[in-house]
């Protein structure tokens, strides 16, 4: 089954914890205090249904022969939403920006 990746290829600035809308904090109940929020980076996935993810929730993309889907090798991390869909992230070399994509199979 082919994997389809959709992205607008736009670089966006990572969000610091204090920039995360307060109503979204309940989604990250594993973060226990304000200091942890300040030290956690978040990304916003734009679209019809906006969603926020903590950068450290993404899994690294395996590299090398036979490692996962070759379509993912241009990306740095992924997170599954369902068995066959999810979100991809590409981080800039300075670690301050990201690109976001969605994948489906």
C-alpha positions as CSV (number, residue, x, y, z in Angstrom):
1,X,0.0,0.0,0.0
2,X,1.4,3.4,-1.0
3,X,2.0,6.1,1.6
4,X,0.7,9.6,0.7
5,X,2.3,12.6,2.4
6,X,0.6,16.0,2.4
7,X,2.4,19.2,3.6
8,X,2.6,22.8,2.7
9,X,6.4,22.8,3.2
10,X,6.2,26.0,5.3
11,X,8.7,26.6,8.1
12,X,7.1,27.6,11.3
13,X,8.6,28.7,14.6
14,X,8.5,26.2,17.5
15,X,6.2,27.3,20.3
16,X,7.5,27.5,23.8
17,X,5.3,26.3,26.6
18,X,4.2,29.7,27.7
19,X,2.9,30.3,24.1
20,X,0.6,27.2,24.3
21,X,-3.0,28.2,24.7
22,X,-4.2,27.5,28.2
23,X,-7.1,25.4,27.1
24,X,-4.6,22.9,25.5
25,X,-2.7,22.2,28.7
26,X,-5.2,19.5,29.7
27,X,-4.0,17.6,26.6
28,X,-0.5,17.4,28.2
29,X,-1.4,16.3,31.7
30,X,1.9,14.4,31.8
31,X,3.6,17.9,32.2
32,X,3.3,18.5,35.9
33,X,4.4,22.2,36.5
34,X,4.9,25.6,34.9
35,X,8.7,25.1,34.7
36,X,8.3,21.9,32.6
37,X,5.9,23.8,30.3
38,X,8.4,26.5,29.8
39,X,11.1,23.9,28.8
40,X,8.9,21.9,26.4
41,X,8.6,22.8,22.8
42,X,5.3,22.5,20.9
43,X,4.2,22.5,17.3
44,X,0.8,23.5,15.9
45,X,-0.7,21.4,13.2
46,X,-2.8,23.8,11.1
47,X,-5.9,22.8,9.2
48,X,-9.6,22.4,9.6
49,X,-9.0,20.9,13.0
50,X,-6.0,22.6,14.6
51,X,-4.0,20.4,17.0
52,X,-0.9,20.9,19.1
53,X,1.9,18.3,19.9
54,X,4.9,18.3,22.1
55,X,8.0,17.8,20.1
56,X,9.3,15.1,22.4
57,X,6.2,13.0,21.7
58,X,7.4,12.3,18.1
59,X,9.2,9.0,17.4
60,X,12.5,9.2,15.5
61,X,12.5,8.0,11.9
62,X,14.7,5.0,11.5
63,X,17.4,5.3,8.8
64,X,19.2,2.9,6.6
65,X,18.4,0.0,4.3
66,X,15.1,-1.7,5.2
67,X,14.3,0.8,7.8
68,X,10.6,1.7,7.8
69,X,9.0,3.6,4.9
70,X,11.6,5.2,2.6
71,X,9.0,8.0,2.0
72,X,9.7,9.2,5.6
73,X,13.4,9.6,5.3
74,X,13.2,13.3,4.5
75,X,11.5,13.8,7.9
76,X,12.9,13.7,11.4
77,X,10.0,12.2,13.4
78,X,6.5,10.8,13.2
79,X,3.4,10.2,15.4
80,X,0.6,7.9,14.5
81,X,-3.0,9.1,14.8
82,X,-4.4,5.8,13.6
83,X,-2.9,2.5,12.3
84,X,-2.4,4.0,8.8
85,X,-2.2,7.8,9.4
86,X,-0.3,10.3,11.4
87,X,1.8,13.4,11.5
88,X,5.4,14.0,10.4
89,X,7.9,16.6,11.6
90,X,11.0,18.1,10.1
91,X,13.2,20.2,12.4
92,X,15.5,23.0,11.1
93,X,19.2,22.6,11.6
94,X,19.1,25.3,14.4
95,X,16.2,23.6,16.2
96,X,14.0,26.7,16.2
97,X,11.6,25.9,13.3
98,X,9.7,23.0,12.0
99,X,7.7,21.7,8.9
100,X,4.7,19.6,9.5
101,X,3.0,17.0,7.3
102,X,0.3,14.4,7.4
103,X,0.7,10.8,6.1
104,X,-2.0,8.3,5.0
105,X,-1.8,4.8,3.6
